[in-house]
Amino acid sequence: MSVEQGSDPVDSPESDIVEVVQTVEQPISQVWTRLTQRDGIEAFLGEGATLGDKGDPWRATDGTYGVTRSYHPEQQVRVSWHADDDAPTTLVDLKLSPHGDGTQLVLRHKRLPPEADRAALTQRWDDALTRLTQS
């Protein structure tokens, strides 16, 4: 497993993105199945969150919330993400791709405001992906 911070020069300058990359020895189908079940959704977005179709809202008990923006089975989930009711809209994009017999997960949290705690967000998403891929 590896954790990286990086940038997506097409979408945003380096300062408003956090990237976390993990590689697991599980096939995409297994990771996707967990992501689409309640415990996997909560591992990813937080307790109480649900993941619906494009345009469906979600809200976790920790106050984070957003809307499902993109949903492509076994490939990608993208959600808008607000840290709380007063926070600006950011975007969380999770992509899955084959990596040998396993899966690479790349999570990019984009459109971060200057005051965002990038270290805390990196840790949050690294922990979320670890929870998601635990059996």
WORANOR-V979555 format. One record per residue. PHI is phi in degrees with one decimal (999 if undefined). Layout:
BEGIN
phi = (PHI & PHI)
END
This chain:
BEGIN
phi = (999 & -135.0 & -124.6 & -136.3 & -107.2 & -157.4 & -133.2 & -119.9 & -61.8 & -73.5 & -91.2 & -165.4 & -69.2 & -53.6 & -71.0 & -115.2 & -143.8 & -123.5 & -126.3 & -126.6 & -122.9 & -133.2 & -120.9 & -125.0 & -91.7 & -128.2 & -67.3 & -52.6 & -58.0 & -70.4 & -64.1 & -63.9 & -57.6 & -65.2 & -60.9 & -93.3 & -101.5 & -51.4 & -66.2 & -72.3 & -62.1 & -67.1 & -62.9 & -80.0 & -100.7 & 122.5 & -55.1 & 90.1 & -73.7 & -126.3 & -119.3 & -113.8 & -75.8 & -53.2 & 93.6 & -79.9 & -77.5 & -139.5 & -150.8 & -102.3 & -67.0 & -81.6 & 98.7 & -72.6 & -161.0 & 176.5 & -135.9 & -69.1 & -101.2 & -153.2 & -147.3 & -122.6 & -48.4 & 61.6 & -130.8 & -159.5 & -133.4 & -129.0 & -132.5 & -74.6 & -143.9 & -114.5 & -66.7 & -165.3 & -62.8 & -97.3 & -86.2 & -70.6 & -73.8 & -119.9 & -130.4 & -112.5 & -120.8 & -112.2 & -116.4 & -115.1 & -146.1 & -63.9 & -144.3 & 63.3 & -88.5 & -112.8 & -136.1 & -102.7 & -110.2 & -121.7 & -110.2 & -120.2 & -104.1 & -111.2 & 64.8 & -74.4 & -73.0 & -55.6 & -83.1 & -62.6 & -84.9 & -62.7 & -63.4 & -66.2 & -67.6 & -58.5 & -65.0 & -57.0 & -74.6 & -62.7 & -62.6 & -62.8 & -67.0 & -63.5 & -60.4 & -61.8 & -96.2 & -78.4 & -77.8)
END
